[in-house]
Amino acid sequence: MYAVGVDLGATNVRAVVGDDTGTIVGRARARTPQGPTADAVTRAVLDVVREACRDASVEPSTIAGAGIGSMGVIDRDAGTVGLSSNLGTETESLDPIPLVDPLADLLETDAVVLHNDTLAGAIGEHHHTHPDVDSLVYLTISSGIGAGVISDGSPLLGTDGNAGEVGHMTIDAAGRLPCGCGAAGHWEAYCSGNSIPALARLLAADGGERKSENENEVEDEDRHTETALPLESNDLTAAEIFEHAGSDPLATHVVDRVAELNVLGMGNVINAYAPAVVSVGGAVALNNQSLVLDPIREEIESQLVVQTPEIVCSDLGEEAVLRGALRCAFTGTSGGLDG
Protein backbone atom coordinates (compact mmCIF):
# COMPACT_ATOMS: atom_id res chain seq x y z
CA MET A 1 0.00 0.00 0.00
CA TYR A 2 1.38 3.36 -1.06
CA ALA A 3 0.71 6.95 -0.03
CA VAL A 4 1.86 10.36 -1.25
CA GLY A 5 3.85 13.03 0.58
CA VAL A 6 3.87 16.59 -0.76
CA ASP A 7 6.16 19.51 0.11
CA LEU A 8 4.81 22.82 -1.20
CA GLY A 9 7.49 25.46 -0.78
CA ALA A 10 7.98 28.98 -2.03
CA THR A 11 10.56 27.80 -4.56
CA ASN A 12 9.69 24.17 -5.36
CA VAL A 13 6.79 21.76 -5.08
CA ARG A 14 7.86 18.15 -4.58
CA ALA A 15 6.07 14.86 -4.12
CA VAL A 16 7.03 11.32 -3.22
CA VAL A 17 5.24 7.99 -3.31
CA GLY A 18 6.19 5.55 -0.57
CA ASP A 19 5.07 2.86 1.82
CA ASP A 20 4.51 2.91 5.57
CA THR A 21 8.16 2.07 6.26
CA GLY A 22 9.21 5.29 4.55
CA THR A 23 10.62 3.52 1.48
CA ILE A 24 10.30 5.88 -1.51
CA VAL A 25 9.33 4.33 -4.85
CA GLY A 26 8.58 7.44 -6.87
CA ARG A 27 9.29 11.16 -6.78
CA ALA A 28 8.89 14.36 -8.79
CA ARG A 29 9.47 18.09 -8.42
CA ALA A 30 8.76 21.37 -10.22
CA ARG A 31 9.11 25.09 -9.63
CA THR A 32 6.34 26.64 -7.57
CA PRO A 33 4.28 29.01 -9.76
CA GLN A 34 4.36 32.63 -8.62
CA GLY A 35 0.79 33.16 -9.87
CA PRO A 36 -1.12 34.53 -11.61
CA THR A 37 -3.88 32.58 -9.82
CA ALA A 38 -4.25 30.25 -6.85
CA ASP A 39 -5.41 27.55 -9.25
CA ALA A 40 -1.99 27.68 -10.96
CA VAL A 41 -0.38 26.55 -7.71
CA THR A 42 -3.03 23.86 -7.19
CA ARG A 43 -2.48 22.53 -10.71
CA ALA A 44 1.27 22.42 -10.13
CA VAL A 45 0.76 20.31 -6.99
CA LEU A 46 -1.54 17.90 -8.83
CA ASP A 47 0.86 17.64 -11.80
CA VAL A 48 3.79 16.82 -9.52
CA VAL A 49 1.75 14.16 -7.69
CA ARG A 50 0.75 12.61 -11.04
CA GLU A 51 4.40 12.59 -12.12
CA ALA A 52 5.50 10.95 -8.85
CA CYS A 53 2.84 8.27 -9.36
CA ARG A 54 4.08 7.69 -12.91
CA ASP A 55 7.62 7.41 -11.58
CA ALA A 56 6.37 4.79 -9.10
CA SER A 57 4.34 3.00 -11.83
CA VAL A 58 1.13 3.28 -9.80
CA GLU A 59 -2.24 4.81 -10.62
CA PRO A 60 -3.25 7.84 -8.49
CA SER A 61 -6.58 6.12 -7.73
CA THR A 62 -4.73 3.28 -5.96
CA ILE A 63 -2.99 5.62 -3.50
CA ALA A 64 -4.19 5.11 0.09
CA GLY A 65 -3.81 8.72 1.24
CA ALA A 66 -1.69 11.85 1.18
CA GLY A 67 0.07 14.22 3.53
CA ILE A 68 0.87 17.79 2.58
CA GLY A 69 3.45 20.03 4.22
CA SER A 70 2.90 23.55 2.94
CA MET A 71 4.33 27.03 3.32
CA GLY A 72 1.94 29.84 4.11
CA VAL A 73 -1.00 30.28 6.46
CA ILE A 74 -2.90 27.02 6.88
CA ASP A 75 -6.68 26.73 7.09
CA ARG A 76 -7.10 23.09 8.08
CA ASP A 77 -10.91 23.22 8.05
CA ALA A 78 -11.03 24.58 4.51
CA GLY A 79 -8.06 22.55 3.32
CA THR A 80 -6.39 25.63 1.88
CA VAL A 81 -3.24 27.65 2.37
CA GLY A 82 -3.03 31.43 2.29
CA LEU A 83 -0.21 33.47 0.91
CA SER A 84 3.34 32.99 2.07
CA SER A 85 5.41 36.09 2.75
CA ASN A 86 8.18 34.42 0.72
CA LEU A 87 6.36 34.14 -2.60
CA GLY A 88 6.89 36.63 -5.40
CA THR A 89 4.92 39.83 -5.95
CA GLU A 90 2.74 38.21 -8.61
CA THR A 91 0.97 36.31 -5.83
CA GLU A 92 -0.08 39.38 -3.82
CA SER A 93 -3.72 39.16 -4.95
CA LEU A 94 -4.04 35.37 -4.84
CA ASP A 95 -7.00 33.79 -3.12
CA PRO A 96 -6.30 30.93 -0.67
CA ILE A 97 -4.83 27.96 -2.52
CA PRO A 98 -7.05 24.83 -2.51
CA LEU A 99 -5.03 21.74 -1.66
CA VAL A 100 -6.93 19.07 0.25
CA ASP A 101 -10.09 18.73 -1.88
CA PRO A 102 -8.35 18.75 -5.29
CA LEU A 103 -5.80 16.18 -4.13
CA ALA A 104 -8.54 14.04 -2.56
CA ASP A 105 -10.40 14.11 -5.89
CA LEU A 106 -7.30 13.10 -7.82
CA LEU A 107 -6.48 10.22 -5.49
CA GLU A 108 -10.12 9.26 -4.91
CA THR A 109 -9.66 9.23 -1.14
CA ASP A 110 -10.66 11.41 1.80
CA ALA A 111 -7.43 10.53 3.64
CA VAL A 112 -5.57 13.76 2.95
CA VAL A 113 -3.82 15.59 5.82
CA LEU A 114 -2.60 19.20 5.61
CA HIS A 115 0.13 20.57 7.89
CA ASN A 116 2.39 23.57 8.02
CA ASP A 117 5.62 22.53 6.29
CA THR A 118 7.75 22.99 9.39
CA LEU A 119 5.45 20.80 11.47
CA ALA A 120 5.67 18.14 8.77
CA GLY A 121 9.44 18.52 9.03
CA ALA A 122 9.29 18.06 12.80
CA ILE A 123 7.21 14.90 12.38
CA GLY A 124 9.71 13.57 9.85
CA GLU A 125 12.66 14.34 12.12
CA HIS A 126 10.93 12.81 15.13
CA HIS A 127 9.92 9.58 13.42
CA HIS A 128 13.06 8.93 11.39
CA THR A 129 15.89 10.49 13.41
CA HIS A 130 14.83 11.19 17.00
CA PRO A 131 12.08 8.67 17.90
CA ASP A 132 13.04 8.64 21.59
CA VAL A 133 12.84 12.43 22.02
CA ASP A 134 9.50 13.70 23.37
CA SER A 135 10.23 17.42 22.97
CA LEU A 136 11.78 18.53 19.69
CA VAL A 137 11.89 21.59 17.48
CA TYR A 138 12.55 21.41 13.76
CA LEU A 139 13.78 24.86 12.71
CA THR A 140 14.18 25.78 9.08
CA ILE A 141 16.39 28.66 7.97
CA SER A 142 15.79 28.94 4.27
CA SER A 143 13.93 31.44 2.06
CA GLY A 144 11.95 32.00 5.27
CA ILE A 145 12.33 30.98 8.91
CA GLY A 146 9.86 28.79 10.78
CA ALA A 147 9.59 25.98 13.31
CA GLY A 148 7.64 22.81 13.87
CA VAL A 149 7.28 21.69 17.49
CA ILE A 150 6.82 18.28 19.08
CA SER A 151 5.86 18.88 22.72
CA ASP A 152 5.53 16.00 25.18
CA GLY A 153 5.29 13.59 22.27
CA SER A 154 2.53 15.43 20.39
CA PRO A 155 2.64 17.87 17.46
CA LEU A 156 1.87 21.45 18.46
CA LEU A 157 -0.79 22.59 16.00
CA GLY A 158 -2.08 25.92 17.24
CA THR A 159 -5.21 27.55 15.82
CA ASP A 160 -5.82 26.27 12.26
CA GLY A 161 -2.46 24.48 12.40
CA ASN A 162 -0.36 27.64 12.35
CA ALA A 163 1.83 27.31 15.45
CA GLY A 164 5.56 27.79 14.95
CA GLU A 165 5.76 31.05 12.98
CA VAL A 166 8.93 31.93 14.87
CA GLY A 167 10.42 33.81 11.94
CA HIS A 168 8.00 36.59 12.83
CA MET A 169 9.41 37.08 16.30
CA THR A 170 10.81 40.61 16.61
CA ILE A 171 14.59 40.70 17.06
CA ASP A 172 15.11 44.37 16.10
CA ALA A 173 12.79 46.79 17.89
CA ALA A 174 14.00 49.59 15.61
CA GLY A 175 12.43 47.73 12.68
CA ARG A 176 15.01 48.80 10.15
CA LEU A 177 14.22 46.00 7.70
CA PRO A 178 10.69 45.16 6.55
CA CYS A 179 9.48 41.57 6.62
CA GLY A 180 7.61 40.01 3.72
CA CYS A 181 4.55 39.79 6.00
CA GLY A 182 4.34 43.60 6.10
CA ALA A 183 5.72 44.13 9.60
CA ALA A 184 9.31 45.09 10.42
CA GLY A 185 12.13 43.91 12.65
CA HIS A 186 11.29 40.22 12.36
CA TRP A 187 13.95 37.48 12.52
CA GLU A 188 13.01 36.42 8.99
CA ALA A 189 13.57 39.97 7.71
CA TYR A 190 17.25 39.76 8.65
CA CYS A 191 18.42 36.15 8.55
CA SER A 192 16.40 34.29 5.94
CA GLY A 193 17.88 33.53 2.54
CA ASN A 194 15.57 36.04 0.90
CA SER A 195 16.52 38.81 3.33
CA ILE A 196 20.29 38.52 3.88
CA PRO A 197 21.08 40.66 0.79
CA ALA A 198 18.93 43.46 2.27
CA LEU A 199 20.88 43.17 5.52
CA ALA A 200 24.11 43.51 3.53
CA ARG A 201 22.86 46.72 1.95
CA LEU A 202 21.78 48.05 5.36
CA LEU A 203 25.16 47.36 6.93
CA ALA A 204 26.99 48.88 3.99
CA ALA A 205 24.82 52.00 4.08
CA ASP A 206 25.39 52.75 7.75
CA GLY A 207 29.08 51.93 7.83
CA GLY A 208 28.78 48.70 9.75
CA GLU A 209 25.55 49.39 11.67
CA ARG A 210 27.22 50.83 14.78
CA LYS A 211 28.85 54.25 15.13
CA SER A 212 31.06 55.42 17.94
CA GLU A 213 32.14 58.79 19.26
CA ASN A 214 35.68 57.46 19.09
CA GLU A 215 37.13 58.41 15.70
CA ASN A 216 39.32 55.32 15.50
CA GLU A 217 36.34 53.07 16.10
CA VAL A 218 34.39 54.86 13.36
CA GLU A 219 37.21 54.20 10.93
CA ASP A 220 37.33 50.56 12.00
CA GLU A 221 33.58 50.13 11.44
CA ASP A 222 33.83 51.83 8.05
CA ARG A 223 36.20 49.12 6.89
CA HIS A 224 33.23 46.75 6.98
CA THR A 225 31.78 48.56 3.96
CA GLU A 226 34.70 47.58 1.73
CA THR A 227 33.27 45.02 -0.63
CA ALA A 228 33.26 43.51 -4.08
CA LEU A 229 29.67 42.34 -3.61
CA PRO A 230 27.27 43.71 -6.27
CA LEU A 231 25.10 45.55 -3.75
CA GLU A 232 23.16 47.42 -6.44
CA SER A 233 22.15 44.23 -8.22
CA ASN A 234 18.83 42.57 -7.56
CA ASP A 235 20.60 39.30 -8.33
CA LEU A 236 22.75 39.40 -5.17
CA THR A 237 22.04 36.24 -3.16
CA ALA A 238 22.65 34.99 0.34
CA ALA A 239 24.69 32.15 -1.15
CA GLU A 240 27.06 34.69 -2.73
CA ILE A 241 27.48 36.50 0.58
CA PHE A 242 28.27 33.30 2.46
CA GLU A 243 30.69 32.27 -0.29
CA HIS A 244 32.71 35.49 0.16
CA ALA A 245 32.69 35.48 3.96
CA GLY A 246 36.28 35.42 5.20
CA SER A 247 37.66 37.15 2.13
CA ASP A 248 35.35 40.13 1.63
CA PRO A 249 35.07 42.55 4.61
CA LEU A 250 31.39 43.32 4.17
CA ALA A 251 30.41 39.71 3.49
CA THR A 252 32.29 38.66 6.61
CA HIS A 253 30.55 41.34 8.68
CA VAL A 254 27.12 40.36 7.33
CA VAL A 255 27.62 36.68 8.14
CA ASP A 256 28.87 37.59 11.63
CA ARG A 257 25.80 39.78 12.18
CA VAL A 258 23.48 37.03 10.93
CA ALA A 259 25.12 34.69 13.45
CA GLU A 260 24.49 37.17 16.29
CA LEU A 261 20.86 37.58 15.32
CA ASN A 262 20.36 33.84 14.91
CA VAL A 263 21.53 33.37 18.49
CA LEU A 264 18.81 35.80 19.63
CA GLY A 265 16.15 34.08 17.54
CA MET A 266 17.19 30.60 18.59
CA GLY A 267 17.27 31.67 22.22
CA ASN A 268 13.65 32.85 21.92
CA VAL A 269 12.61 29.51 20.41
CA ILE A 270 14.36 27.40 23.03
CA ASN A 271 13.05 29.49 25.93
CA ALA A 272 9.53 29.26 24.52
CA TYR A 273 9.39 25.49 23.89
CA ALA A 274 12.16 23.97 26.06
CA PRO A 275 13.06 21.21 23.58
CA ALA A 276 15.58 18.46 24.21
CA VAL A 277 16.70 18.64 20.57
CA VAL A 278 16.64 21.39 17.97
CA SER A 279 17.10 19.97 14.48
CA VAL A 280 17.98 22.68 11.97
CA GLY A 281 17.22 22.42 8.27
CA GLY A 282 16.66 24.73 5.33
CA ALA A 283 19.07 25.68 2.57
CA VAL A 284 20.80 28.53 4.42
CA ALA A 285 21.68 26.27 7.36
CA LEU A 286 22.34 23.07 5.41
CA ASN A 287 24.69 24.76 2.93
CA ASN A 288 26.60 26.79 5.55
CA GLN A 289 26.67 24.61 8.64
CA SER A 290 29.88 25.93 10.19
CA LEU A 291 28.88 29.57 9.67
CA VAL A 292 25.29 29.15 10.83
CA LEU A 293 25.20 26.40 13.46
CA ASP A 294 28.61 26.69 15.13
CA PRO A 295 28.06 30.28 16.38
CA ILE A 296 24.65 29.30 17.75
CA ARG A 297 26.12 26.33 19.64
CA GLU A 298 28.94 28.50 21.01
CA GLU A 299 26.79 31.40 22.23
CA ILE A 300 23.31 30.03 22.91
CA GLU A 301 23.72 29.38 26.63
CA SER A 302 23.98 33.13 27.27
CA GLN A 303 20.37 33.50 26.08
CA LEU A 304 18.74 30.63 27.96
CA VAL A 305 16.85 30.23 31.20
CA VAL A 306 15.93 26.63 30.34
CA GLN A 307 18.12 23.59 29.81
CA THR A 308 20.41 23.82 26.79
CA PRO A 309 19.21 21.40 24.11
CA GLU A 310 21.24 19.44 21.61
CA ILE A 311 21.44 21.53 18.45
CA VAL A 312 21.97 19.41 15.35
CA CYS A 313 21.83 19.72 11.60
CA SER A 314 18.90 17.79 10.15
CA ASP A 315 19.93 14.29 9.07
CA LEU A 316 17.03 14.28 6.61
CA GLY A 317 18.12 17.53 4.98
CA GLU A 318 15.68 18.77 2.36
CA GLU A 319 13.74 15.50 2.71
CA ALA A 320 12.44 16.29 6.22
CA VAL A 321 9.14 17.82 5.12
CA LEU A 322 8.48 15.14 2.52
CA ARG A 323 9.23 12.35 5.00
CA GLY A 324 6.96 13.89 7.59
CA ALA A 325 4.17 14.47 5.08
CA LEU A 326 4.41 10.85 3.94
CA ARG A 327 4.28 9.67 7.54
CA CYS A 328 1.12 11.71 8.14
CA ALA A 329 -0.50 10.12 5.08
CA PHE A 330 -0.50 6.81 6.96
CA THR A 331 -1.13 8.04 10.49
CA GLY A 332 -3.27 11.15 10.19
CA THR A 333 -2.84 14.32 12.23
CA SER A 334 -0.71 12.70 14.93
CA GLY A 335 2.10 11.96 12.48
CA GLY A 336 2.55 8.57 14.09
CA LEU A 337 3.96 10.01 17.29
CA ASP A 338 2.19 7.36 19.29
CA GLY A 339 4.45 4.72 17.81
N, C-alpha and C positions, 0 to 999 in steps of 0.2 A: 504494500500500500504506500502510495506516494502523496506528498503534499508539496505546496509551493511556499517559498519565502520571498518576500519582496522588500527591497530597500529603495525608497524614493527619497533621493537627496536633491540638493539644489543644483548639483552638477550632473549627476548620473542617476538613472533608474536601472536597477539590477534585479534579477530574479534567479532563483535556483529551484530545482526539483530534487527532492530527497526523501529518504525514509525516516522512520522514527529513531534510528540510531545516529542520525546526522550525516549519513553517507549521501553525497551529492552525485546525482546521475545526469543532471542537465543544468545548464546555466546560460544566461544571456544578459546583455547590457546595452544601453543606448544613452545618448545625451538627454538630459531633462529639458523639455521645451520651455522656453521663456515666455510663452503665450502663443498666439494672441488671446486664447480662450482657455477656460478651465478644462473644457472637453479635450483640448490638445494634450494636456498632461494625462488625463484619464486614458486616452487612446494610446499614448506612449507606454503606460503601465501595462495595458492589455496586450499590446504588441510584443513587449518584452516577455511577458508570461507565456504567450503563444510560442515564441522562439525558444524559450527554455524547455517547454514541453516537446517541441520538435527535436531539440538537442537530446532529450531523454528518450525519444521515440515512444512517447505516451500521448494519448488524446486528452485534451483539457477536461473533458467530461468524466474521465476516470479518476481525476485528482480528488483526494479525500477532503481537502480543506486548504486554507491559505492563511498565512500571517503576514501582516504588512507593518513595517517600521517606516514611518514617514516623518520628514521635516515638517515644520509649520505648526499651526495651532489645530489640535485635534478636536473634533466633535464626534465622540464615540457613538452617541445616540443616532446621529444622522449618517454616520459612516463617511464623513468628509474631512478634509483638511483645509484650513484657511491658509492665507498667504504666509510664506516664510520671509523674514527680513533679509534673507540672503539671496533671494531670487532677483533677476534683473528687472529693470524699470518697465519692461513691456508687460509685466504681470501685475502692475499696480491696481488695475481695475478688474482683476479676475474675481469671479465668484468663487465660493468654496468648491474645492475639487472633489467630485464624487469618486470614491474608491471602493467601498465595501460592496454596494449593490451591483455595480458593473462587473466586478470580479466574481461575485457570487453567481451572476448570470452566465458568465463565460464558463465557469467551472461546474455549473449546475449543482451547487451546494450552498447551504446557508452557513457552513462552518468557516467563516472568514473573520479574523480577529485583527483589529487596528490598534496599533500602539504608536506613541511617540518613538522616533528612531533611537533616541538614546536609551529609553527603557528597553526596547528590543535588544540593544547592545548589552545592557546590563544583564538581561536574561540569558543571552548567549554566553557572556563571560562567566556568569554564575554556573550555568549547567555544564559547560565544556571545560572550564579552567579552574574555577574555585567552588566546587560543589559543597565543600565543607564550611564555607564562610556564610554566616547568616546575615551579616551587614556589609554591603558592598556598594561602592559607587563606580559606575562607568562614566568617565568624563571624556568628552570628545573636544579636541581643539583642532578645528578644521576651518572650513569657510565660515562657520559659526562656532559658538561654544555652548555646550549643553551637557546635562547629566541625567543618567538614569540611576535610580536608587532601589536597592534591595534592602529592606529594613526588617529585621527579625524574621528573615526567611520569606518575606512577601514583597511583591513589587509595589512601590509607592506610586499610585496612580494620580491622585489629586483630582480636582473637579474636571470632568470631561477628559481625563487622562493627560493633563498638561503639567503635572509636577516636574520639577527638574530644570526649569528655564534659568539656570544659574548664570548664563552669559549676560543676563539682564540685571545682575547685581551691580550696583554703583560702586566703582572703585576710584572715581575721580569726581569729587563733589563740585569742582570747578566746571565740569562738563565741557571740556575744550574740544572733544571730538563727538560728533553725532553718531548714534547707533542707527542701524538700518530699520529699527522698529519705530524711529521717530523721536525717541528720547536721547539723552546725552550722558556721557560719563560712564557708560556701561562697560563691563569687562570685555564683552565682544567687540566694542567699538575701538579697542586698543590692541587686543592680542589675537584676534581671529585672523585667519589667512587673508580674508577680504579687507581687513582694516589695517594691517601692519604697514602697508605703503603710506596710508594717511598719517600714521604715527611718525614715520620717517620724515614726512614733509613738515609736520608740526615741530619736531625736534630740530630740524634744519632751520626753520624760520625763526625760532626763538633762541638760537645759539646754544642749544643743548638743554633747553627746558628750564634750567636754573641759573639765575644771575646772582652775583655777589657784589657787595660793596668793595671788596678787595680786588684791585685792578688785575693782579696776577691770576686770581681765580677766574675772572671774566675771560682773560686770554686763554686760559686752559680750557674752559667750557667751549669757547669759540672754535677750538681745534676739532670739536666733534662734528662741525658742519663741513669739514673737508670731505669731499666725496666724489667718486666717479659714477655714483648711481644716477640714472636718468630720472630725476625727481619730477621733471615737467611732463614726463610721458605717462599716459594712462595705462601703458602696458607694464609698468613697474609692478613686480610681484613680490610676495613674501618670500618665495623660494629664492629669488635673486638676492634679496637682502641677507637671508641666512647664508647663502653661498659666499658672500663677500665679508661676512663677519670674521674678524681677526686680521683682515688685510685692509679694509676700508674703514676709516675712523667713524664715519656716520653709521655705517652698517653695524659696526661693533657696538656703538652706543645704543642703537635701536634694539638690538638683540638683548643687550644687558638690561635695558629698560623693560622690555617685554618680560624678561625673567623676573624682575622685581614685581611687576604687576601680577604676573601669574602666581607668585607666592601669596599676594594679598587675596586673589580670587580663590585659590585652592584653600587657603586658611578659612575663608568664609564657608566653603563647602564642607570641609571637615568638621568645623565647629557646629554647623547646622545639623549634620546627619550622623556624626560619630561612627564612621565606617571602620571596619577592621582592615579593609583593602580598598585602595583606589586604583582602578585599572584605567590607564589613559590611552585613548586612541585618537583617531583623526589625523589627517595628512600632515598638519604642522608638527604635531608631536612625533608621529611615527617616522617622519623623514629627518627629524632633527633631535634625536633623543638626548644626546649629550648637552645640547644647548637649551633644551626645554625642560627635561626632567631632572637633570643633575642639580641645577640651581634650586629647584623646588625641594628636592630631598635635603639639600644642605641647609636651607633657611627656614623650612616650614615650622619647625618646633617653636620658633619665636612668635608665631601667630596663634598658637593653639592653647586652649584651656581643656581640651579633651585628650585622650590617649592618641599618640602619633600612630597613624596606620601605616601599613606597608604600601608604598607607592610604586606601581609597576607599569611597564609598558604592556599594552594588550597583546597577549599571545595570538589572538585571533586576527589582529590587524584590521584591515578593511572588511573582513568577513564577519565581524562581531554582530552587526545589525542583521545581516542575512541569516546567520546561524540562530540568533534569537527569534527572528520572525518565523523561521522554519519550525523551531521548537514549539512556538505558540500555536502553529497550525495543528499540531497534534494534541496539545494540552489545554488550549483555550487561554483565558485571561491570565491564569496563574503562571503560565510559562513553565509549568512542570516543576515548580519550586518545592512541591510536596514530595518529589522523589520519582 
